[in-house]
Amino acid sequence: MTQLSWTNSLLILSGSKVKEERYSYLQLSIKENYSKRELDRQITSAYYERYLLSEGNLPSTNKIIDEDDYLDTRILALYSLEFLD
């Protein structure tokens, strides 16, 4: 029994840039049992990058930003607001 369809595997391999991103989409797709359409939407809306930003795992820049200035930035990073243009 396979955990991931061939179509989803191809979407992940062709839509991911680095192996960490591929692994993340593989795990997410298996865990959430994504259809082709839902997985494609997650990849095209850059779910992986948004997740990294929300968790703070990206390398920091030299510019220091006070978190009190942007209280809801972390919350907004979790949602895809692509329908707002």
C-alpha positions in Angstrom: 0.0 0.0 0.0 1.4 3.4 -1.0 0.9 6.5 1.2 1.2 9.0 -1.6 -0.2 9.0 -5.1 2.0 9.2 -8.2 0.5 12.6 -9.1 1.2 14.1 -5.7 4.7 12.8 -5.8 5.3 14.4 -9.2 3.8 17.7 -7.9 6.1 17.7 -5.0 9.2 16.8 -7.0 8.6 19.4 -9.7 7.3 22.2 -7.3 10.0 22.0 -4.6 13.3 23.8 -4.7 15.3 22.1 -1.9 15.1 18.7 -0.3 13.9 20.1 3.0 10.9 21.6 1.2 10.2 18.3 -0.6 10.4 16.4 2.7 8.0 18.8 4.3 5.4 18.6 1.5 5.7 14.8 1.5 5.0 14.6 5.2 2.2 17.1 5.1 0.6 15.4 2.1 0.6 12.0 3.8 -0.5 13.4 7.2 -3.4 15.5 5.8 -4.2 13.1 2.9 -4.2 15.9 0.3 -5.9 15.6 -3.0 -4.0 16.7 -6.1 -5.8 20.0 -6.2 -5.2 20.8 -2.5 -1.5 19.9 -2.7 -1.1 22.0 -5.8 -2.7 25.0 -4.0 -0.4 24.5 -1.0 2.7 24.5 -3.2 1.7 27.4 -5.4 0.7 29.5 -2.3 4.2 28.8 -0.9 2.9 27.1 2.3 6.5 25.9 3.2 7.9 29.4 3.1 5.0 30.8 5.1 5.4 28.0 7.7 9.1 28.8 8.0 8.3 32.5 8.5 5.7 31.8 11.1 8.0 29.6 13.1 10.9 32.0 12.8 13.3 29.4 11.3 14.6 31.6 8.6 18.0 33.2 9.1 17.7 36.6 10.6 18.9 39.8 9.0 21.1 42.5 10.5 18.0 44.7 11.0 16.4 44.3 14.4 12.6 44.7 14.6 10.8 45.0 17.9 8.1 42.4 18.1 5.8 44.8 19.9 5.5 46.9 16.7 4.1 43.9 14.8 1.9 41.9 17.1 -0.2 40.1 14.6 2.5 39.5 12.0 3.0 35.9 13.2 -0.7 35.2 13.0 -1.1 36.6 9.5 1.9 34.5 8.3 -0.1 31.4 8.9 -2.9 32.2 6.6 -3.0 32.4 2.8 -4.8 35.6 1.8 -4.4 35.0 -1.9 -8.0 35.9 -2.6 -7.4 39.5 -1.5 -5.1 40.2 -4.4 
